[in-house]
Amino acid sequence: MLISKRELLAITGISYGQLYRWKRERLIPEEWFIKQSSFTGQETFFPKEQMLNRIRAIQELKDRYSLEELAKILSPEATEVGYTVEDIRAVAEVNSEIFPIFHTIFNKSIYSYMDLLFMIVLSELHRELNLTVLQTGNLLEGIKGYLADLKTTEYTLYIFRIREDYYAVLYQNSSHIIFDKRFQVVKKVNLNEISNKIKYKNNNINF
């Protein structure tokens, strides 16, 4: 769903100048500024949910970080930092009870940021959907082969259920996806929002 620039400024209370300054400072991606024809001529629209979440984040954090630091925190680009088993175990959002199955499935000594992000997401799904260890492991098995190719967190993860089995669909936020109505979608996860929350909580722009 899109929101017009006029509606966005009215809802958030920010000025035209602030909006475009944040764009210049890379706090808001240029591709979110979508030009479309309207009855008044050409108008700028934005992805509504993403834009409102981003502006709330900027308003919350702009007094705690410089604009350069804030741009790094909000960047959807996956960091190239590597994480050891000890690093992962120190992350409270990774379920310690099911970490052994994550470690077995990944079968590596150094984890990428995307590996860590999906462990956090699956830990949350395990809790919210009351998944078994086997169901959680099967979800990871189904998507782990694609994680190395993900260079950005600008994806949304859909979890749907068929009988007792759960499956994942991962798509870029700029795409439009339509599901067969017979699929029972049980959870929608915006990876960028989860990533930002983790960075905010750890107060570490290199996290």
Steps between C-alpha positions, in 0.01 A plus 500: 500500500628846409466833679528839334759755605227736620343229719840396633594853610158546664512172692862524620522876554834525322576775249574477129855613579553226761374233264744590225788562739455146635498378142831678428648354819398147385262455795218436254576298184464691175303210349222561754423831324258377233384740231150436368251692289195641678214734410716793619801392294795295621502420871740322735385193687670268751454141625276588795593247767874516434505879488304554821717247684817665369393852602405380848844340531678816385303717742574262786875472433608832346592652838712198598705456183663717238341490155794292374456244778125497450543433127710194586245374751213537254689361204338184360838377380611189683821558694802284428577440866553135590361347821638207698291248693581696817380823336172336399441352845536850646209633292194482724259485204644165384316221682769315695292182511478468123840651414653148481275415204593829331866415550451147365314618189739784417803285583748789510728667753451859378152633429397789275270784601217344297555165677464679833197697386317184395586327827334794676198491270459123538538526877213750498289277275575199722357693795208678334371208293589238760704309242671176587877476470450285190267755335747782576788297361303415184436870434871572529587205276265638237658846479861464619634444147387848397640700792850543354347680200306753710693827514221714645232469764239657271298179493174380651462144622160331482438184697208286392360174623377192316358251748775453760785628285631856474662657193676828426472747212759775485459794266650845448295787637491671161315200356131419505392151590157336489439173681252229414218556751523136601833570669462574869745783561578503873774761529653790308848620602673812369871417523608862489288585803642207698854598397448861608356396838803282567740780408311751717497267798870427479589866444767376263509622142729215400268231635 
